[in-house]
Amino acid sequence: MTREEANKILDQVLEGYPHSETLILKCLNITGDYRTHEELRSERLDEEAQDQDWRARVRQRAIMVGRSKK
């Protein structure tokens, strides 16, 4: 299977045509899209962002700058 054929099958999957999971994984391997995001993402990327208002961030930054000047 060529890369172009694999891309056509993956396009069909996006349009809703049924294909086996094995075929989809094979196509993803051929196109280089399988497990790419897991290998490239940082360790804590899947955690939720902390709810912290901008004032708290500015206050923390001011404290850090003040400590660095001592």
TANORBEL-V472568 format. One record per backbone hydrogen bond with DSSP energy under -1.0 kcal/mol. CO is the residue of the C=O (numbers start at 0). NH is the residue of the N-H. Records with the same first field share a line. If there is no record, write none. Layout:
# TANORBEL-V472568
CO: NH / NH
This chain:
# TANORBEL-V472568
1: 5
2: 6
3: 7
4: 8
5: 9
6: 10
7: 11
8: 12
9: 13
10: 14
11: 16
19: 23
20: 24
21: 25
22: 26
23: 27
24: 28
25: 29
26: 30
27: 31 / 32 / 33
34: 38
35: 39
36: 40
41: 44
43: 46
49: 51
52: 56
53: 57
54: 58
55: 59
56: 60
57: 61
58: 62
59: 63
60: 64
61: 65
62: 66
63: 67
64: 68
